[in-house]
């Protein structure tokens, strides 16, 4: 998802797109991988001195709820990234830097056979490790 798609989605759901909200979207559009709320606050404090954790968390929750951001947990902390919307895929996520790499393989074909009598409503498949840059550091 890009920033324009995200703004359209917010407007279609009846939410205002303030300068602060656009800056949050721009941060995640530029981010290469998952980022923490603290990363976002540090970025926003350059422009919005004294921005509150509540404001940031409210917006992160809203963006996740409407489908703009996706989340994962790394090192015991919730992290966020722009939602991928162009096609179905999964991710390798670097435990050190949070960068992601798309994985085109989906294990759901085999899982659906195993759970034939179950109503699967969604899934998420992630692989964690170290990217080549973090391995060499």
LINLINFEN-V36271 format. One record per run of one state. SS is the DSSP state (alpha for helix, beta for strand, coil for the rest). FROM is the first residue (numbers start at 1). LEN is the number of residues. If there is no record, write none. Layout:
SS;FROM;LEN / SS;FROM;LEN
This chain:
coil;1;2 / alpha;3;10 / coil;13;6 / alpha;19;12 / coil;31;4 / beta;35;2 / alpha;37;8 / coil;45;8 / alpha;53;14 / coil;67;2 / beta;69;6 / coil;75;2 / beta;77;6 / coil;83;7 / beta;90;5 / coil;95;5 / beta;100;4 / coil;104;4 / alpha;108;7 / coil;115;11 / beta;126;4 / coil;130;2 / alpha;132;5 / coil;137;1
